[in-house]
Amino acid sequence: MDLRDLDRRALAAAGAAVNRVKRADLARPTPCGDWTLGQLLGHMIGHNRGFAAAAAGKPTVPEVWDDLTPPADPRKAYAESAALVTKAFSDRTLLDRKIEVYGYGTFTAPTVLGMHFVDFLVHGWDVAKSIGADAALDPELSAAAMKIALRWPTDRPSKAFGVMVEPPAGAATGDQLVAYLGRSPGWSPGH
């Protein structure tokens, strides 16, 4: 499993959802607790920038990671941040390093790539659900993300995800993944 390729694919899938967002959508609710869609996009863009800086060995700047400011141009801001993190993650020496992830600690690069991959695959789902678009996740990406996510505790809320919810019987792997990470697969804007 090439984590960099999986991450690029998750970024692209999330980007496809972001590209459907209109300025009027930014106040919509999301499956991410109390965050509006604008705040979720601010979080995604900030985390792309934060992961990119961390992968490049730059100091952790909380203001980058924690910025929930809705972007004026979501498509442009997301695309620029995705390009930054993709470039940083493509560095040849990346896999030999440890990387500090703000608020979580220092990890091996493969662990950090896995964190980013799962986060962005699920946040792409969050964005699609928020705007009422098709949110079905790629089965291959979902299976790979589930292998990574199963290493994380889900019996209590964390900084990253909520408490696991029970997926419907026979749920697709993508629905199992989002349920494992505390989201209701049937969530809708009117929930």
C-alpha positions in Angstrom: 0.0 0.0 0.0 1.6 3.3 -1.2 0.5 5.8 1.4 1.4 8.7 -0.7 -0.7 7.5 -3.6 -3.6 6.8 -1.2 -3.3 10.3 0.3 -3.2 12.0 -3.2 -6.3 10.1 -4.1 -8.1 11.1 -0.9 -7.1 14.7 -1.5 -8.5 14.5 -5.0 -11.8 13.0 -3.8 -12.1 15.7 -1.2 -11.2 18.3 -3.8 -14.0 17.0 -6.1 -16.5 17.6 -3.2 -15.0 21.0 -2.4 -15.3 22.0 -6.1 -19.1 21.7 -5.8 -19.3 24.1 -2.8 -20.9 27.5 -3.4 -20.3 30.5 -1.3 -23.9 30.2 0.0 -23.1 26.7 1.3 -20.5 27.9 3.8 -23.1 28.3 6.6 -24.4 24.7 6.2 -24.1 22.2 9.0 -21.7 19.3 8.7 -21.3 15.8 10.3 -18.4 17.4 12.2 -20.1 18.4 15.4 -20.9 22.1 15.6 -18.7 23.1 12.6 -20.3 24.8 9.6 -19.1 23.9 6.2 -17.0 27.0 6.1 -15.3 26.1 9.4 -14.7 22.5 8.1 -13.1 23.9 5.0 -10.9 26.2 7.1 -9.9 23.2 9.1 -9.0 21.2 6.1 -7.0 24.0 4.5 -5.2 24.7 7.7 -4.4 21.1 8.2 -3.0 20.7 4.7 -0.8 23.7 5.4 0.2 22.4 8.8 1.0 18.9 7.6 3.0 20.5 4.7 5.0 22.7 7.0 5.6 19.8 9.5 6.7 17.5 6.7 9.2 20.2 5.6 10.6 20.4 9.1 9.2 23.8 9.8 8.2 24.8 13.4 4.6 24.1 14.5 2.5 27.2 14.3 -0.9 26.7 16.1 -2.6 29.5 14.2 -2.1 27.5 10.9 -3.4 24.2 12.3 -6.3 25.6 14.2 -7.7 28.1 11.7 -11.4 27.6 11.2 -11.9 30.8 9.1 -14.1 30.1 6.1 -12.1 30.6 3.0 -13.2 33.4 0.6 -12.6 31.1 -2.4 -12.9 27.5 -1.1 -11.8 25.9 -4.4 -8.7 28.0 -4.8 -7.6 27.8 -1.2 -8.2 24.0 -1.0 -6.4 23.4 -4.3 -3.4 25.5 -3.2 -3.2 23.8 0.2 -3.5 20.3 -1.4 -0.7 21.1 -3.8 1.5 22.2 -0.8 0.9 19.0 1.2 1.3 16.8 -1.9 4.7 18.5 -2.7 5.9 18.2 0.9 4.8 14.5 1.2 6.6 13.7 -2.1 10.1 14.6 -0.7 12.4 11.5 -1.2 13.7 11.6 2.4 10.2 11.9 4.0 9.8 8.3 4.9 13.1 8.3 6.9 11.9 11.1 9.2 9.8 11.7 12.2 7.2 14.5 12.0 5.5 16.6 14.7 1.8 16.8 14.3 0.5 19.8 16.2 -1.6 18.7 19.2 -0.8 15.0 18.8 2.9 14.4 19.1 5.8 13.2 16.9 5.4 10.2 14.7 7.1 8.3 11.9 6.3 9.7 8.4 4.2 6.6 7.4 2.0 7.2 10.5 1.6 10.8 9.6 0.7 10.0 6.0 -1.9 7.5 7.3 -3.4 10.1 9.6 -3.7 12.7 6.8 -5.1 10.1 4.4 -7.8 8.9 6.7 -8.7 12.5 7.8 -9.0 13.8 4.3 -10.9 10.8 3.0 -13.5 11.2 5.7 -13.6 15.0 5.5 -14.3 14.7 1.8 -17.3 12.6 2.8 -18.3 15.3 5.3 -18.2 18.0 2.6 -20.2 15.9 0.2 -22.8 15.1 2.9 -23.0 18.8 3.9 -24.0 19.9 0.4 -26.3 16.9 -0.2 -24.0 15.4 -2.9 -23.2 11.7 -3.4 -20.8 10.9 -0.6 -20.1 7.3 -1.4 -16.4 6.6 -0.7 -14.1 4.6 -3.0 -14.2 1.0 -1.7 -10.4 0.5 -2.2 -9.6 3.8 -0.3 -12.1 2.9 2.4 -10.6 -0.5 3.0 -7.1 1.0 3.2 -8.3 3.7 5.6 -10.2 1.2 7.7 -7.0 -0.8 8.3 -5.3 2.4 9.5 -8.3 3.6 11.6 -8.7 0.3 13.4 -5.5 1.2 15.3 -7.2 4.2 16.9 -9.4 4.1 20.0 -13.1 4.9 19.3 -14.6 4.3 22.7 -14.4 8.0 23.6 -14.3 11.2 21.7 -10.9 12.4 20.6 -9.5 15.6 19.2 -9.9 14.1 15.7 -13.1 11.9 15.8 -16.2 11.1 17.8 -17.3 7.9 19.5 -17.9 5.0 17.1 -21.5 4.6 16.0 -23.0 1.3 14.9 -23.2 1.1 11.1 -26.3 -0.4 9.4 -26.2 -4.2 8.8 -24.4 -4.9 5.5 -23.0 -1.4 5.3 -20.5 -0.6 2.6 -16.9 -0.3 3.7 -17.0 3.5 3.4 -20.1 3.7 5.7 -18.3 1.3 8.1 -15.3 3.7 8.1 -17.3 6.9 8.8 -19.3 5.1 11.5 -16.1 3.8 13.1 -14.9 7.4 13.3 -18.1 8.7 14.9 -20.3 9.7 12.1 -23.8 8.5 11.2 -23.6 7.1 7.6 -27.2 8.4 7.1 -26.4 11.9 8.2 -28.1 14.6 6.2 -28.1 18.4 6.5 -31.5 18.3 8.2 -30.4 15.4 10.5 
